[in-house]
C-alpha cells in the first residue's frame, strides 16, 4: 500500500514517541522493555517509503504484540496511532 504524506506524518510521530519512551525506559533501568519497543518499531522508518508496505500487518505483528506485553507503557497508544494512519489510506 502506498502511504500518503499524512500517513507518513503519523508514522513519524509514532517513531518520535517510541524514541522518547525508549530513552525513559533506559533511564529507569528497563532495558528489556526498551529493546522490545525498539524491535517493535524498527521497521517503520524504512517501511513507510516502500510502495508495498503493509501497515496493517506491521501493526498486528509487531506493535500490537508490544502493547499487549506492556499494557502500562508511557500512555501513548501506538496501535491507535497506526489505526489512524491506516484509516487515512482507505
VENGI-V801215 format. One record per pair of residues at least 6 apart in sequence whose ideal C-beta (glycine too) atoms are under 7 Angstrom apart, sorted by the first residue. I is the first residue (numbers start at 0). J is the second residue. D is the distance in whole Angstrom. If there is no record, write none. Layout:
# VENGI-V801215
i	j	d
I	J	D
I	J	D
This chain:
# VENGI-V801215
i	j	d
0	52	6
0	53	6
0	54	7
0	88	6
1	50	5
2	47	5
2	52	6
2	88	7
3	87	6
3	88	7
5	87	5
6	84	4
6	87	5
6	88	6
7	47	5
9	80	6
9	83	6
9	84	4
10	43	5
10	47	5
10	84	6
12	80	7
13	40	7
13	43	6
13	77	6
13	80	5
13	81	7
14	40	6
14	43	6
14	44	6
16	75	4
17	36	6
17	40	5
20	36	6
20	72	6
20	73	5
20	75	7
21	33	5
21	36	6
21	37	6
23	73	7
24	32	5
24	33	4
24	36	7
25	33	5
32	69	6
35	65	6
35	68	7
36	65	6
39	61	5
39	62	5
39	65	4
40	62	7
42	57	6
42	61	7
46	52	4
46	57	6
54	81	6
54	84	6
54	85	5
55	85	6
58	78	6
58	81	4
62	77	5
62	78	6
62	81	6
63	78	5
66	72	7
66	77	6
66	78	5
